[in-house]
Amino acid sequence: MPEGSRPDRVSEEFREILAEEIPKLKDPRVGFVTVLGVTVTPDLRLARVFYTTLGDERAHRATAAALASARGHLRKVIGTQVRMKVLPELRFEQEDTQGGPDRIEQLLRQLHDQEGT
């Protein structure tokens, strides 16, 4: 088994679950969120969730606050779908949308390269 393959699989599984679950949150502060990717540390203790959201700066802050407050719920949902001894802590990181489509394309290329290794 190549080194790093488990964190990569866990990252992809988390991305799929979160992309499905975040729109289901009942918090009105959550805007239109796109989960770009998830990176899990090699020790599987931390999962960094990269996302974008539409709206102005105020809407971005509101979405960030809503995701932070939903962290426990989202970990619980992941825990019901993924078998792990210890669930990683979730850390949400908003990607700067100022870079526009070029930045998103770069992130997608990085994710694709990571999957290929």
C-alpha positions in Angstrom: 0.0 0.0 0.0 1.6 3.3 -1.0 2.3 5.8 1.7 -0.3 8.5 1.9 -3.1 6.5 0.3 -5.3 6.3 3.4 -5.3 10.1 4.0 -6.1 10.6 0.4 -9.1 8.1 0.5 -10.3 9.7 3.8 -10.0 13.2 2.3 -12.1 12.3 -0.8 -14.7 10.5 1.3 -15.0 13.5 3.7 -15.3 15.8 0.7 -18.2 13.8 -0.7 -20.0 13.6 2.6 -19.6 17.3 3.4 -20.6 18.4 -0.1 -23.9 16.5 0.5 -24.5 17.5 4.1 -23.6 21.2 4.2 -26.6 22.2 1.9 -28.9 20.3 4.4 -27.9 22.5 7.3 -30.9 24.4 8.7 -28.8 27.4 9.6 -30.0 30.4 7.6 -26.5 31.9 7.7 -25.2 29.1 5.4 -25.1 30.5 1.9 -24.4 28.6 -1.3 -21.3 26.6 -0.4 -19.1 24.6 -2.7 -16.7 22.2 -1.1 -13.5 22.3 -3.2 -11.6 19.7 -1.3 -10.5 18.2 2.0 -7.0 17.6 3.1 -6.5 15.2 6.0 -3.2 15.2 7.8 -1.1 12.0 7.7 -1.9 11.2 11.3 -5.7 11.6 10.5 -6.2 14.1 13.4 -7.1 17.2 11.3 -9.2 17.6 8.2 -8.9 21.0 6.5 -12.1 21.7 4.4 -11.6 24.2 1.6 -14.8 25.8 0.4 -16.1 28.8 -1.5 -19.4 30.7 -1.1 -21.3 33.3 -3.0 -22.2 36.7 -1.7 -20.5 39.8 -0.3 -18.1 39.9 2.6 -20.9 39.9 5.2 -22.4 36.7 3.7 -18.9 35.1 3.7 -18.5 35.9 7.4 -22.0 34.6 8.2 -21.3 31.3 6.3 -18.0 30.9 8.0 -19.6 31.4 11.4 -22.4 28.9 10.5 -19.9 26.3 9.4 -17.9 26.7 12.6 -21.0 26.3 14.7 -22.0 23.2 12.7 -18.6 21.6 13.1 -19.8 19.1 15.8 -22.9 18.1 13.9 -20.9 17.5 10.7 -18.3 15.4 12.5 -21.1 13.3 13.9 -22.6 12.8 10.4 -19.1 11.8 9.1 -18.8 9.4 12.1 -21.9 7.6 11.2 -20.7 7.1 7.6 -17.0 6.4 8.1 -15.4 3.8 10.4 -12.4 5.4 12.1 -11.1 5.0 15.7 -10.7 8.8 16.0 -12.5 11.3 13.8 -10.4 14.2 12.7 -11.1 17.7 13.9 -12.7 19.7 11.1 -11.2 23.1 10.2 -13.1 25.1 7.5 -11.0 27.4 5.3 -12.6 29.7 2.8 -10.8 30.0 -0.5 -10.4 33.5 -1.8 -12.8 33.9 -4.7 -11.0 37.0 -5.9 -8.8 34.7 -7.9 -11.9 33.6 -9.8 -12.0 30.7 -12.2 -8.2 30.5 -12.5 -7.8 29.9 -8.8 -10.5 27.3 -8.8 -8.9 25.6 -11.8 -5.6 25.5 -10.1 -7.1 23.9 -7.0 -8.9 21.3 -9.1 -5.6 20.5 -10.8 -3.9 20.1 -7.4 -6.6 17.8 -6.2 -6.4 15.7 -9.4 -2.6 15.5 -9.1 -3.0 14.3 -5.5 -5.4 11.6 -6.5 -3.0 10.4 -9.2 -0.2 9.9 -6.7 
